[in-house]
Amino acid sequence: MLFDFHVHMGQYFDDYYTPPRILRTLRLAGITHFAYSSTSTIVTDDPIFLQEERVAMHKLSEGRAKPILWVTHDMLKRSPDLSLYMNDTGGKICGMKIHGVSEKWLPNGRELQRVFKIAQERGLFVKLHTGERENCEAGMYQEICTRFPDVRVVLAHGRPIGQAIAVLRECPNTFVDISFMPLCQFQQLMVAARQDCFTDRILFGTDTPIPGRHLKSSLPRHLRSRISQTKRIAGKDWHKISWENAQNLLTFAPK
């Protein structure tokens, strides 16, 4: 079994990635279970539409898909505690995602703190997009991760890698998913993780279907190659990264 902690469905620019399309891609790549968020929230804050997406994915995946709620400023304005978007129909929401490139989120701003407080109250994790862009580098989130030590935080992509490693060392409530991470940086991450004992906080991820927008060959073929290379680098820690760590994060029981 293989768990992908970074998958998307929904509207993305000029394409709509349906549940059948995503499931077929993952099946051909050998990915059996996954956590996903909908990019449709970038263009709509309609809770009924977003719920219908989750219901379709839950049914077609037979419960193997775990929904992460992609949160936007408009959603917070419409429902300050996000309760309007937390209906369990379509699978229990396991976490919330913040993307500081699709819209501006200050790394320790009031709105992001509100999301963390909701996560704290509901026992959810927060997934933060990280990258080499203003206000979303991994190190910029260390303060809020420290402020909310009982909220589990996933640093999606782990960028810049040096900053991500530093946060993982300082904040035991943080995880990293390796979607879109260059293999040389994954090697660097593994060396640090083995030295500092955080191999249990690394999550396999692919960012499906986004890599397919940059490929001339088929996405499933690319993913199979990526899985093989990642498995080789992970070595004895592959089972942790590909399955066990995700299961532990998803079944975490808040105090």
N, C-alpha and C positions, 0 to 999 in steps of 0.2 A: 504493500500500500504506500501511496505517496500523497502527502498533503501540501498543497500550494497555498501559501498564506497571502498571496497578492494577485487577485483576479478581479476583472471588471466585467460588467455588462451595461447595456443601456446606450443612450445617445452620446456619441462622441464625434464632434464636428459634423461631417456629412454622412456618417454611418450610424446605423442602429444595430447594436450587437445583441441579438436575441438569445434567450437561454438555450434553445437547441443548437445555435451556432457555437456558443461558448462550450457547451457540453461536448459537442462533437470534436472540437479542437483539443480539449483536455483529454478526452478518451483516446484519441489517436496518439497523443504524446505519452500516455501511460500514467496520467495523473488521476487519482481515484477520488480524492476529497479536496475541498478547497474552501477558503473564506473569500468573500467577494464584496465589493461595493458598487453602487450604480452611479455611473457618470451622468445619468439623466438629471441628477439633482443640480447640475450646473445650469440647466435650462428650465427646470420646473421645480416648484416647491409644493406641488399638489400631492398631499399625503395619500389620496386614494390611488392615483396612478403609480406612485412608488410602492405602495402596498401590493398592487396587482402584479408588478414586476417580481416582487419577492415571492408571492404565492406561486407564480408560474415556475420560477427557478426551484423552489422547494419541492413542488410536485414532480417536476421532470428529473431532478437530481435524486429523488427518493430520500431526501434529508441529508445528502452528502455535502450540500452547500450551506455554509454558515454566513448569514448576512452581517455586514458591517455597515452602519449608517453613515454615509457621506454627508457631513453637516455643512450648511452654508449660512451666511448671515441672514438671508431671507427666511430660512427655516427657523432661526432663533427669534426673529422678529415676530413671526406668525405664531410660534409656540415657545415661549421663553424657557420652559423646562423640557422641551422636545417631546412631551407626552403624546402629542398629536401624531408623532412619527414612530412611536414605540410599540405599535400593535404587534402581538406575537404571531398573528396569522401570517403564514409564509416563513415560519421559522423564527426562533427567538433571536433577537439582535444581540450579538456578542460583543460589539465594540462600536466606536465612533471614529470616523476618519476626518482629518483636517488637512486641506491642501493649500499651502500658503503661496502657490503660484497661480492657481485658477482664480483666487481672490485674495486680497491682503488680510493676513492675520498677524498681528504683532506677537512675537514669541512669548511675551509675558503679559499680553494685554488683557483688558477686562473680559472681553468676549471669550478668549481662549480659556481664561480662568473659570468662566461660567461653564464651559464644556467639561473641564476637568472636575468641577464640583458635581455636575450631573453624573459623570462617570463614577465618581466616588460614591454617590448616593445609590446608584444602581448596580454597582459591582461590575462595571464594564471597563474594558481597556480602551486606550486612545491610540490610534495610529496617526503618526505625523509624517507627512511627506517631507523628505529632506533632500537638499540639492545645493548646488553652487549658485544660489540665487539670493537676492536680498531678503532677509527676514526668514529664511527657511534652512539655513545651515544647521547641521545636527547640534553643534555646540551651543547655538543660541537657545536651545530648549532645555539646557541643563538646569537653569534656575527653576523653571516650572516643574520639572521632574523631581527636583529636590523639595520643592514646596508641597508636592502631593506624593509623599513616599508610598502611600497605599494604593495609588492608581498605577496600574501596569501600562507602560508606554512602549509602543513599537515604533522604532525609527525606520520608516520605510526607505529602502535603498542604501541607508547607511552612508550618507555623503555630507561633507567630505569624510573619507574613511578615517583619517586621523582623529577628527573631532568625534566621530561616532564611537570609536574605540575608547576615547577619553570619557565619554558620557557613560558607556557601559561599565567602565571601571569604577566610576564614582557613584553611580546610581543603580543599586541592585534591583530596582523596579523596572529597568529598561530592557528591551529586547531589540533585535534588528532583523529585518527581512532583507534577503539578498537579491531581490528583483532588480534587474538592470545593473547589477554590480559587476564591474569588470573582473575577470577571473584572477588577475594579478592582485586585485584588492581583496578578493575573497581569500586568497592565500595569506595575505597580510592579516586579515581578520582572524583566520584560524590559528595562526602563530600566537597572536595576542590572547585569543580565547583560551588556548591551552596553557599559556603561561599564567594567566590571571583567573582561570577557572570559571569562565562564563560560556562554555560550549553549550550549556543548557538554555541559553537565551538567544540562540541563532535559529532563524526560521527560513525554510526554503520558500522562494517566491519567484514568479515569472513575469508579472504585470500583464498577463494575457488579457486582451488581444493586442495591446499596444505595440509590442515588438513587430507584429505582422505588418504594421504600417510602414516599416522601414526595411522590409525584406523583399528580395526578388524571388527567393525560393519559398517553399511552403512553411507556414508557421509551425505545424506539428513536427516537421523534420528539424527545424531550428531548436525547438523545445527538447526533443529527444537528445540532440547533441549537447545542449546545455545541461540537461540532467546527468548525462554520462560524465561530462567534465567536472561538474560539481561533486558528483559521487566520488570520483577519483581523488579530488583534493580533500574532501571531507574524511575519507578513509574510515577509520573505526568509529568516527562520530556521525556517520551518514544516517544511521537510524534515528538518532536524536534530532538531527536537523531536518530530516525528511518526514518525520512522523511524531516522535515522542514529545518534542518541545511544544509543538502546536497543540497536542492533546492536553498537555499539562496547563497551557495558557487558557485553553477553552474551558477546562473543567475547574479552574481556580475558584475556590469558595471564599468570598470576602469575609473578613472578621466582623 
